[in-house]
Amino acid sequence: MYTTGIRQNRLARMLGIHEASLSRIMNGFREPTGDIRVHLAEILQSDPDWLFYKMQVSDDVAFADNRVAMHQ
């Protein structure tokens, strides 16, 4: 978001959701609805599959890293 110049509070207004909800989505604590995914991708001029795939990959890596650390 920082590279787009859009602040989180403005992006939340553009999406029609509360800033706290957007924060939860961005931090991986909440899954966005299909409509929010599409609208967010449009605003960020990105593909929704790519945008949310990247989030999923980083979550998977973090999960795998935690599992490795637990077994050492």
Jmol script that loads the backbone (N, CA, C; Angstrom):
load data "model"
ATOM      1  N   MET A   1       0.818  -1.183   0.000  1.00  0.00           N
ATOM      2  CA  MET A   1       0.000   0.000   0.000  1.00  0.00           C
ATOM      3  C   MET A   1       0.866   1.252   0.000  1.00  0.00           C
ATOM      4  N   TYR A   2       1.997   1.170   0.656  1.00  0.00           N
ATOM      5  CA  TYR A   2       2.821   2.361   0.761  1.00  0.00           C
ATOM      6  C   TYR A   2       3.321   2.823  -0.593  1.00  0.00           C
ATOM      7  N   THR A   3       3.563   1.894  -1.504  1.00  0.00           N
ATOM      8  CA  THR A   3       4.054   2.288  -2.817  1.00  0.00           C
ATOM      9  C   THR A   3       2.952   2.888  -3.683  1.00  0.00           C
ATOM     10  N   THR A   4       1.689   2.656  -3.321  1.00  0.00           N
ATOM     11  CA  THR A   4       0.591   3.228  -4.090  1.00  0.00           C
ATOM     12  C   THR A   4       0.252   4.641  -3.638  1.00  0.00           C
ATOM     13  N   GLY A   5       0.708   5.021  -2.447  1.00  0.00           N
ATOM     14  CA  GLY A   5       0.388   6.336  -1.911  1.00  0.00           C
ATOM     15  C   GLY A   5      -0.997   6.421  -1.293  1.00  0.00           C
ATOM     16  N   ILE A   6      -1.657   5.277  -1.123  1.00  0.00           N
ATOM     17  CA  ILE A   6      -2.988   5.256  -0.517  1.00  0.00           C
ATOM     18  C   ILE A   6      -2.839   4.855   0.943  1.00  0.00           C
ATOM     19  N   ARG A   7      -3.339   5.697   1.822  1.00  0.00           N
ATOM     20  CA  ARG A   7      -3.299   5.372   3.247  1.00  0.00           C
ATOM     21  C   ARG A   7      -4.389   4.363   3.576  1.00  0.00           C
ATOM     22  N   GLN A   8      -4.149   3.626   4.641  1.00  0.00           N
ATOM     23  CA  GLN A   8      -5.068   2.559   5.025  1.00  0.00           C
ATOM     24  C   GLN A   8      -6.473   3.079   5.282  1.00  0.00           C
ATOM     25  N   ASN A   9      -6.597   4.225   5.946  1.00  0.00           N
ATOM     26  CA  ASN A   9      -7.943   4.751   6.235  1.00  0.00           C
ATOM     27  C   ASN A   9      -8.674   5.133   4.953  1.00  0.00           C
ATOM     28  N   ARG A  10      -7.957   5.661   3.983  1.00  0.00           N
ATOM     29  CA  ARG A  10      -8.591   6.022   2.707  1.00  0.00           C
ATOM     30  C   ARG A  10      -8.993   4.767   1.931  1.00  0.00           C
ATOM     31  N   LEU A  11      -8.121   3.770   1.927  1.00  0.00           N
ATOM     32  CA  LEU A  11      -8.425   2.526   1.230  1.00  0.00           C
ATOM     33  C   LEU A  11      -9.648   1.850   1.844  1.00  0.00           C
ATOM     34  N   ALA A  12      -9.743   1.860   3.158  1.00  0.00           N
ATOM     35  CA  ALA A  12     -10.912   1.279   3.831  1.00  0.00           C
ATOM     36  C   ALA A  12     -12.182   1.997   3.393  1.00  0.00           C
ATOM     37  N   ARG A  13     -12.135   3.328   3.327  1.00  0.00           N
ATOM     38  CA  ARG A  13     -13.311   4.094   2.861  1.00  0.00           C
ATOM     39  C   ARG A  13     -13.651   3.736   1.425  1.00  0.00           C
ATOM     40  N   MET A  14     -12.637   3.593   0.586  1.00  0.00           N
ATOM     41  CA  MET A  14     -12.866   3.240  -0.818  1.00  0.00           C
ATOM     42  C   MET A  14     -13.517   1.867  -0.945  1.00  0.00           C
ATOM     43  N   LEU A  15     -13.162   0.958  -0.025  1.00  0.00           N
ATOM     44  CA  LEU A  15     -13.718  -0.394  -0.039  1.00  0.00           C
ATOM     45  C   LEU A  15     -15.077  -0.470   0.653  1.00  0.00           C
ATOM     46  N   GLY A  16     -15.394   0.566   1.422  1.00  0.00           N
ATOM     47  CA  GLY A  16     -16.662   0.577   2.151  1.00  0.00           C
ATOM     48  C   GLY A  16     -16.642  -0.288   3.401  1.00  0.00           C
ATOM     49  N   ILE A  17     -15.444  -0.439   4.002  1.00  0.00           N
ATOM     50  CA  ILE A  17     -15.319  -1.221   5.232  1.00  0.00           C
ATOM     51  C   ILE A  17     -14.608  -0.389   6.290  1.00  0.00           C
ATOM     52  N   HIS A  18     -14.660  -0.851   7.532  1.00  0.00           N
ATOM     53  CA  HIS A  18     -13.964  -0.159   8.614  1.00  0.00           C
ATOM     54  C   HIS A  18     -12.465  -0.357   8.488  1.00  0.00           C
ATOM     55  N   GLU A  19     -11.726   0.622   8.960  1.00  0.00           N
ATOM     56  CA  GLU A  19     -10.268   0.543   8.899  1.00  0.00           C
ATOM     57  C   GLU A  19      -9.755  -0.668   9.686  1.00  0.00           C
ATOM     58  N   ALA A  20     -10.402  -0.983  10.811  1.00  0.00           N
ATOM     59  CA  ALA A  20      -9.990  -2.151  11.607  1.00  0.00           C
ATOM     60  C   ALA A  20     -10.171  -3.440  10.813  1.00  0.00           C
ATOM     61  N   SER A  21     -11.237  -3.523  10.026  1.00  0.00           N
ATOM     62  CA  SER A  21     -11.465  -4.714   9.197  1.00  0.00           C
ATOM     63  C   SER A  21     -10.375  -4.850   8.145  1.00  0.00           C
ATOM     64  N   LEU A  22     -10.003  -3.744   7.524  1.00  0.00           N
ATOM     65  CA  LEU A  22      -8.936  -3.781   6.527  1.00  0.00           C
ATOM     66  C   LEU A  22      -7.621  -4.185   7.170  1.00  0.00           C
ATOM     67  N   SER A  23      -7.356  -3.686   8.353  1.00  0.00           N
ATOM     68  CA  SER A  23      -6.138  -4.051   9.060  1.00  0.00           C
ATOM     69  C   SER A  23      -6.089  -5.552   9.320  1.00  0.00           C
ATOM     70  N   ARG A  24      -7.213  -6.136   9.730  1.00  0.00           N
ATOM     71  CA  ARG A  24      -7.265  -7.581   9.974  1.00  0.00           C
ATOM     72  C   ARG A  24      -7.014  -8.364   8.686  1.00  0.00           C
ATOM     73  N   ILE A  25      -7.572  -7.877   7.574  1.00  0.00           N
ATOM     74  CA  ILE A  25      -7.346  -8.533   6.275  1.00  0.00           C
ATOM     75  C   ILE A  25      -5.870  -8.461   5.903  1.00  0.00           C
ATOM     76  N   MET A  26      -5.296  -7.282   6.028  1.00  0.00           N
ATOM     77  CA  MET A  26      -3.900  -7.084   5.627  1.00  0.00           C
ATOM     78  C   MET A  26      -2.928  -7.881   6.489  1.00  0.00           C
ATOM     79  N   ASN A  27      -3.298  -8.107   7.740  1.00  0.00           N
ATOM     80  CA  ASN A  27      -2.425  -8.842   8.650  1.00  0.00           C
ATOM     81  C   ASN A  27      -2.750 -10.332   8.709  1.00  0.00           C
ATOM     82  N   GLY A  28      -3.688 -10.779   7.868  1.00  0.00           N
ATOM     83  CA  GLY A  28      -3.978 -12.194   7.765  1.00  0.00           C
ATOM     84  C   GLY A  28      -4.889 -12.756   8.840  1.00  0.00           C
ATOM     85  N   PHE A  29      -5.550 -11.890   9.606  1.00  0.00           N
ATOM     86  CA  PHE A  29      -6.440 -12.358  10.657  1.00  0.00           C
ATOM     87  C   PHE A  29      -7.879 -12.514  10.189  1.00  0.00           C
ATOM     88  N   ARG A  30      -8.152 -12.024   8.997  1.00  0.00           N
ATOM     89  CA  ARG A  30      -9.506 -12.108   8.456  1.00  0.00           C
ATOM     90  C   ARG A  30      -9.419 -12.366   6.959  1.00  0.00           C
ATOM     91  N   GLU A  31     -10.291 -13.213   6.459  1.00  0.00           N
ATOM     92  CA  GLU A  31     -10.353 -13.510   5.030  1.00  0.00           C
ATOM     93  C   GLU A  31     -11.335 -12.541   4.378  1.00  0.00           C
ATOM     94  N   PRO A  32     -10.924 -11.827   3.338  1.00  0.00           N
ATOM     95  CA  PRO A  32     -11.849 -10.890   2.686  1.00  0.00           C
ATOM     96  C   PRO A  32     -12.903 -11.637   1.867  1.00  0.00           C
ATOM     97  N   THR A  33     -14.053 -11.017   1.719  1.00  0.00           N
ATOM     98  CA  THR A  33     -15.091 -11.583   0.859  1.00  0.00           C
ATOM     99  C   THR A  33     -14.631 -11.484  -0.589  1.00  0.00           C
ATOM    100  N   GLY A  34     -15.309 -12.201  -1.462  1.00  0.00           N
ATOM    101  CA  GLY A  34     -14.978 -12.155  -2.886  1.00  0.00           C
ATOM    102  C   GLY A  34     -15.096 -10.756  -3.457  1.00  0.00           C
ATOM    103  N   ASP A  35     -16.146 -10.034  -3.033  1.00  0.00           N
ATOM    104  CA  ASP A  35     -16.334  -8.659  -3.514  1.00  0.00           C
ATOM    105  C   ASP A  35     -15.192  -7.756  -3.077  1.00  0.00           C
ATOM    106  N   ILE A  36     -14.763  -7.897  -1.822  1.00  0.00           N
ATOM    107  CA  ILE A  36     -13.659  -7.076  -1.318  1.00  0.00           C
ATOM    108  C   ILE A  36     -12.373  -7.417  -2.059  1.00  0.00           C
ATOM    109  N   ARG A  37     -12.140  -8.707  -2.321  1.00  0.00           N
ATOM    110  CA  ARG A  37     -10.943  -9.110  -3.079  1.00  0.00           C
ATOM    111  C   ARG A  37     -10.901  -8.421  -4.443  1.00  0.00           C
ATOM    112  N   VAL A  38     -12.012  -8.491  -5.144  1.00  0.00           N
ATOM    113  CA  VAL A  38     -12.073  -7.918  -6.488  1.00  0.00           C
ATOM    114  C   VAL A  38     -11.905  -6.407  -6.430  1.00  0.00           C
ATOM    115  N   HIS A  39     -12.626  -5.754  -5.524  1.00  0.00           N
ATOM    116  CA  HIS A  39     -12.560  -4.293  -5.420  1.00  0.00           C
ATOM    117  C   HIS A  39     -11.154  -3.842  -5.013  1.00  0.00           C
ATOM    118  N   LEU A  40     -10.542  -4.540  -4.066  1.00  0.00           N
ATOM    119  CA  LEU A  40      -9.189  -4.203  -3.639  1.00  0.00           C
ATOM    120  C   LEU A  40      -8.206  -4.355  -4.797  1.00  0.00           C
ATOM    121  N   ALA A  41      -8.330  -5.440  -5.538  1.00  0.00           N
ATOM    122  CA  ALA A  41      -7.446  -5.655  -6.689  1.00  0.00           C
ATOM    123  C   ALA A  41      -7.626  -4.559  -7.735  1.00  0.00           C
ATOM    124  N   GLU A  42      -8.870  -4.133  -7.956  1.00  0.00           N
ATOM    125  CA  GLU A  42      -9.118  -3.045  -8.907  1.00  0.00           C
ATOM    126  C   GLU A  42      -8.453  -1.755  -8.444  1.00  0.00           C
ATOM    127  N   ILE A  43      -8.609  -1.433  -7.174  1.00  0.00           N
ATOM    128  CA  ILE A  43      -8.012  -0.206  -6.636  1.00  0.00           C
ATOM    129  C   ILE A  43      -6.491  -0.254  -6.751  1.00  0.00           C
ATOM    130  N   LEU A  44      -5.920  -1.402  -6.436  1.00  0.00           N
ATOM    131  CA  LEU A  44      -4.456  -1.547  -6.475  1.00  0.00           C
ATOM    132  C   LEU A  44      -3.931  -1.904  -7.861  1.00  0.00           C
ATOM    133  N   GLN A  45      -4.849  -1.996  -8.830  1.00  0.00           N
ATOM    134  CA  GLN A  45      -4.516  -2.341 -10.211  1.00  0.00           C
ATOM    135  C   GLN A  45      -3.697  -3.632 -10.259  1.00  0.00           C
ATOM    136  N   SER A  46      -4.281  -4.658  -9.658  1.00  0.00           N
ATOM    137  CA  SER A  46      -3.622  -5.953  -9.552  1.00  0.00           C
ATOM    138  C   SER A  46      -4.631  -7.053  -9.841  1.00  0.00           C
ATOM    139  N   ASP A  47      -4.136  -8.245 -10.060  1.00  0.00           N
ATOM    140  CA  ASP A  47      -4.981  -9.417 -10.246  1.00  0.00           C
ATOM    141  C   ASP A  47      -5.327  -9.982  -8.866  1.00  0.00           C
ATOM    142  N   PRO A  48      -6.611 -10.218  -8.565  1.00  0.00           N
ATOM    143  CA  PRO A  48      -6.964 -10.714  -7.232  1.00  0.00           C
ATOM    144  C   PRO A  48      -6.309 -12.061  -6.896  1.00  0.00           C
ATOM    145  N   ASP A  49      -6.173 -12.938  -7.879  1.00  0.00           N
ATOM    146  CA  ASP A  49      -5.535 -14.228  -7.618  1.00  0.00           C
ATOM    147  C   ASP A  49      -4.067 -14.046  -7.230  1.00  0.00           C
ATOM    148  N   TRP A  50      -3.374 -13.177  -7.928  1.00  0.00           N
ATOM    149  CA  TRP A  50      -1.968 -12.917  -7.605  1.00  0.00           C
ATOM    150  C   TRP A  50      -1.851 -12.243  -6.244  1.00  0.00           C
ATOM    151  N   LEU A  51      -2.685 -11.251  -6.019  1.00  0.00           N
ATOM    152  CA  LEU A  51      -2.622 -10.481  -4.782  1.00  0.00           C
ATOM    153  C   LEU A  51      -2.797 -11.382  -3.566  1.00  0.00           C
ATOM    154  N   PHE A  52      -3.786 -12.256  -3.602  1.00  0.00           N
ATOM    155  CA  PHE A  52      -4.055 -13.095  -2.441  1.00  0.00           C
ATOM    156  C   PHE A  52      -3.255 -14.387  -2.455  1.00  0.00           C
ATOM    157  N   TYR A  53      -2.726 -14.778  -3.577  1.00  0.00           N
ATOM    158  CA  TYR A  53      -1.812 -15.923  -3.624  1.00  0.00           C
ATOM    159  C   TYR A  53      -0.541 -15.586  -2.856  1.00  0.00           C
ATOM    160  N   LYS A  54      -0.035 -14.394  -3.053  1.00  0.00           N
ATOM    161  CA  LYS A  54       1.173 -13.966  -2.356  1.00  0.00           C
ATOM    162  C   LYS A  54       0.973 -14.022  -0.851  1.00  0.00           C
ATOM    163  N   MET A  55      -0.202 -13.617  -0.389  1.00  0.00           N
ATOM    164  CA  MET A  55      -0.485 -13.651   1.042  1.00  0.00           C
ATOM    165  C   MET A  55      -0.500 -15.097   1.531  1.00  0.00           C
ATOM    166  N   GLN A  56      -1.086 -15.997   0.765  1.00  0.00           N
ATOM    167  CA  GLN A  56      -1.181 -17.393   1.149  1.00  0.00           C
ATOM    168  C   GLN A  56       0.203 -18.045   1.194  1.00  0.00           C
ATOM    169  N   VAL A  57       1.039 -17.749   0.216  1.00  0.00           N
ATOM    170  CA  VAL A  57       2.379 -18.328   0.187  1.00  0.00           C
ATOM    171  C   VAL A  57       3.158 -17.897   1.419  1.00  0.00           C
ATOM    172  N   SER A  58       3.105 -16.638   1.784  1.00  0.00           N
ATOM    173  CA  SER A  58       3.858 -16.179   2.954  1.00  0.00           C
ATOM    174  C   SER A  58       3.314 -16.826   4.221  1.00  0.00           C
ATOM    175  N   ASP A  59       2.001 -17.046   4.314  1.00  0.00           N
ATOM    176  CA  ASP A  59       1.421 -17.729   5.467  1.00  0.00           C
ATOM    177  C   ASP A  59       1.905 -19.172   5.526  1.00  0.00           C
ATOM    178  N   ASP A  60       1.954 -19.858   4.384  1.00  0.00           N
ATOM    179  CA  ASP A  60       2.409 -21.238   4.336  1.00  0.00           C
ATOM    180  C   ASP A  60       3.869 -21.348   4.759  1.00  0.00           C
ATOM    181  N   VAL A  61       4.692 -20.418   4.309  1.00  0.00           N
ATOM    182  CA  VAL A  61       6.109 -20.437   4.664  1.00  0.00           C
ATOM    183  C   VAL A  61       6.264 -20.203   6.160  1.00  0.00           C
ATOM    184  N   ALA A  62       5.533 -19.257   6.711  1.00  0.00           N
ATOM    185  CA  ALA A  62       5.609 -18.990   8.149  1.00  0.00           C
ATOM    186  C   ALA A  62       5.172 -20.216   8.938  1.00  0.00           C
ATOM    187  N   PHE A  63       4.129 -20.882   8.489  1.00  0.00           N
ATOM    188  CA  PHE A  63       3.649 -22.086   9.154  1.00  0.00           C
ATOM    189  C   PHE A  63       4.708 -23.176   9.103  1.00  0.00           C
ATOM    190  N   ALA A  64       5.310 -23.364   7.932  1.00  0.00           N
ATOM    191  CA  ALA A  64       6.346 -24.389   7.778  1.00  0.00           C
ATOM    192  C   ALA A  64       7.561 -24.060   8.657  1.00  0.00           C
ATOM    193  N   ASP A  65       7.956 -22.797   8.701  1.00  0.00           N
ATOM    194  CA  ASP A  65       9.080 -22.388   9.531  1.00  0.00           C
ATOM    195  C   ASP A  65       8.811 -22.688  11.000  1.00  0.00           C
ATOM    196  N   ASN A  66       7.598 -22.435  11.458  1.00  0.00           N
ATOM    197  CA  ASN A  66       7.235 -22.708  12.848  1.00  0.00           C
ATOM    198  C   ASN A  66       7.272 -24.200  13.141  1.00  0.00           C
ATOM    199  N   ARG A  67       6.834 -25.013  12.200  1.00  0.00           N
ATOM    200  CA  ARG A  67       6.841 -26.465  12.406  1.00  0.00           C
ATOM    201  C   ARG A  67       8.271 -26.987  12.496  1.00  0.00           C
ATOM    202  N   VAL A  68       9.154 -26.453  11.660  1.00  0.00           N
ATOM    203  CA  VAL A  68      10.559 -26.878  11.691  1.00  0.00           C
ATOM    204  C   VAL A  68      11.173 -26.481  13.021  1.00  0.00           C
ATOM    205  N   ALA A  69      10.903 -25.253  13.463  1.00  0.00           N
ATOM    206  CA  ALA A  69      11.484 -24.766  14.721  1.00  0.00           C
ATOM    207  C   ALA A  69      10.985 -25.593  15.909  1.00  0.00           C
ATOM    208  N   MET A  70       9.757 -26.049  15.873  1.00  0.00           N
ATOM    209  CA  MET A  70       9.185 -26.833  16.969  1.00  0.00           C
ATOM    210  C   MET A  70       9.839 -28.216  17.072  1.00  0.00           C
ATOM    211  N   HIS A  71      10.339 -28.742  15.955  1.00  0.00           N
ATOM    212  CA  HIS A  71      10.880 -30.089  15.950  1.00  0.00           C
ATOM    213  C   HIS A  71      12.401 -30.129  16.102  1.00  0.00           C
ATOM    214  N   GLN A  72      12.999 -28.996  16.319  1.00  0.00           N
ATOM    215  CA  GLN A  72      14.461 -28.974  16.460  1.00  0.00           C
ATOM    216  C   GLN A  72      14.858 -29.097  17.910  1.00  0.00           C
TER     217      GLN A  72
END
end "model"
wireframe off; spacefill off
backbone 0.3
color backbone group
